[in-house]
Each structure stands twice: as structure tokens, then as C-alpha cells.
């Protein structure tokens, strides 16, 4: 650790841990957040607000909100109150359960926040109906577990199963009773019944019904349900396929679409070339919104024995950053020698082709590509190394890095993306040489990779910390 600035290192450690903890492991997330809260509660509050805007993993967002709502600091509770209003019902229910089960308390202000959340939806029948239709179980849970009395409409829809005729719940009952596909399509179109709800109620999925279903989808829903749509013949009808294409075009412009869900859709099914191209464009566009990399960068991918996963992660990272890098980008695979990798484009398919023939075997010399770059005078300001840190063959990375710094008269930062059964060998030797080194632990969750962008897009880690600390905490308005 750099003893000259321990506070900065501590905050960076907190940030790196946050960005790399895989989702769906709530206990690990909870322990991490408790530690961060204890170590620096002021930074934690600003980090919570920053992550709500810039982060991707919903578990973190939920735990941030729960910790703020149960904090001893008034400004935290006020910020948590505001953040809670932004979640869908199923996540609010998870936050409430987390406070009760993990924190062992449900402060009055937190209960008031949930009450406001429910009353806001009750005040707008259309808003309430959509929330109740998508999150019926969660909405009922919120009213019941906090003993909040619902208004008359909420009572009818959620608890009496007697929804008023102008409600979405009533329309869903009508949909289940409709006899012909045309009747079903008319009801779906008129009320905008969501695909995942409607598909279970329709008797026959015809092109007419599919048109109505797709028109009611958000861009993200269209991506999420591509496989389901294809299975139901949507890709075989020109009119229906054209509607899907329109939704995918809108997805590139939307602020509520996940880049890696687009990549996941590509990998999950056999799609036509046009649809794959659209999904790649969506992913590229969404990634670009996360920031631009203005520093010359080198990606070094470990291809030594047992590093097949590192090769796959390296492809993903190269594809992720190549479309947003405005400076030079150098990519090398290495065992005990370096293999330059060049793609003809910035899409994942381009990098898949570029990595063809790269197989996991051989010894490990992480310094090999650095030595090549030193001899070729290829100047970069940051190295990204995808490896398990099993550096065992000369030139070792720390020695090659020292020679590179000396000859280039520049000290690049180093980000180690840890893959597989990792050690701390490279990290330890770099810290002993006062190098700026950060780590990112990849645990099989490709959705976490966009979290690299904030770490790479800023001119310095200090600037990223400053950006977080300058995020204002939202103030509660009663």
C-alpha cells in the first residue's frame, strides 16, 4: 500500500470492491457495505448516490438504500428516502425485507418513505395499475408487512380481487375470457398489457396478437424476450419482425437498456445477421454513454495454461473499450511470448475473429508484451492485465514495467483483472515499486464488466474519487 496517501488508497479499495462484487450474492454484498459504512460513512453516502446513477448491479443499489435509510446520520436517511422512490415495487419489497432481516430495524422515516411511495402510486390510477400488475405480490407485501392501509382502489385490485372496470387488472381478466385472437389483440393494444403478463393469458399467439404484444413492450423488454418471441414465430412474419426491429432501434437511444443484456441475447440464441448487428449497435451505444477513454491503453490477456476464461474475458474487455477509446489501443495475448491482436472493427464479433487461434497453453510471462512495447516505443498511460497473476517466467511483469517506465519516462497505471484462482504476486511487487495499481476481481459475471469504464475513463483515480465526493446527497422534500 502507498503509505503516502492511505486515505486515498482506502477509498479506492472500497470503490474497487464495490465495482467487482458479483450480484446475486447478497450476504457478501451486505458484509462489504457494512465494512464500507464503518470505514468512511461520509464517503459511503456520496458513493451510494453516485452508484445509483452510474452502477449496474441492483443488489448494491438495494443495500445502499437500506443502509442509508437505517443510518444514524440524518442526511443519509433523507438521501435514502429520496432514492427509495426510484425503485420498482419488487426492489422496494427487497429493501424493506433487508432492513428487517439484515439490519434488524425499520425506522419510522423508512416506513414513511414506503408510505409515500405507495400513496404516490395510489394518487395516479394508471401508475398504480401498472405497478400492481407487474409487482402484485410485492405491492401486497409492502402494505401488509408495514401495516399500511390501502386506499379503496388498491384494496379492490390487490386484496379483494374485484378490480374496477377501468383498471389493468380488470383488462387482464377480460383478456383471459376473450375468445378470438382479434379480441385479445384489441384488449392488449387498448390497455397496454405487458408481454410477460399477457402471454400467459392469451389462448393463441397469432401475428395479430404478436403485433399488439410487441407494441406494448419497452425496448429492454423486447431484448429480454427475443427468444420467447422467436419461439412463437415472430421472426417468421415480416410485419412482426419489422416491429421488433423498430424496438431495437429505440433501444439504442434509451437510457434504460443494459449493454451486456444485448450481448447476452446474442449469445443465448441463433439470430439472423441483421438482428445481431442491431444488438451489437445497442451494446456499443450504451457503453459509449458510460464515458470515453482518452488515454493510450494496452490490454494484456493471459493465454497460459488453464487461462481459457482469461481469453474470453479479454475478448469482452477489448470489445467493450475499443468502441469508446479515442487514443491508441494495443492488445496482446501472452504466454512466455507476446501475440499482437488486431481487430478490424470494435464489435465483439470482430474481436472473436481476432482471437481465433489463441488457445490457453504455455508458461506465464506477463512482462513479455511489456518488453515488446518498450522495444517498439509504444507509449501507453494504462495497462489492463487479464490474469491470475501466476507470473513465473522472465521477463516478470514488475521488472519489464520498471524498464518500461525508465525508457519511456512515464509511469502508467495498472489495472489487474483477476481471473480464476488468483494470487497477489504482481500486485504486491508493483505496490513495492510505488506503482499505481488497482484490481478488479472477475467472478464469472459478465454484467459487471461495464463497471471498468468509470475506472478507465477518468484521467486519474483521484479524479474519480473527487467526482464521487462531489455528488450531492438528495434532500428530502416532505
Secondary structure, DSSP 8 states (H G I E B T S, - for coil): --GGGHHHHHHHHHHHHHHHS-TT-HHHHHHHHHHHHHH-HHHHHHHHHHHHHH---HHHHHHHHHHHHT-SSHHHHHHHHHHHTTS-HHHHHHHHHHIIIII----HHHHHHHHHHHHHHHTSHHHHHHHHHHSHHHHHHHHHHTT----HHHIIIIISS---TTSHHHHHHHHHH--SHHHHHHHHHHHT--HHHHTTT-S---HHHHHHHHHT--HHHHHHTHHHHHHTTGGGSHHHHHHHHHHHHHHHH-SS--HHHHHHHHHHS---HHHHHHHHHHHHHHHHTT--B-S-EEEEEE-STT-HHHHHHHHHHHHHHHTTB-S-EEEEEESSSEEEE--SSSSHHHHHHHTTT--S-S---THHHHHHHHHTT---SEEEEEE-----SSS-HHHHHHHHHHHHT---EEEEEE-SS--SHHHHHHHHTT--EEEEE--S-GGGGGGHHHHHHSS-HHHHHHHHHTS-------
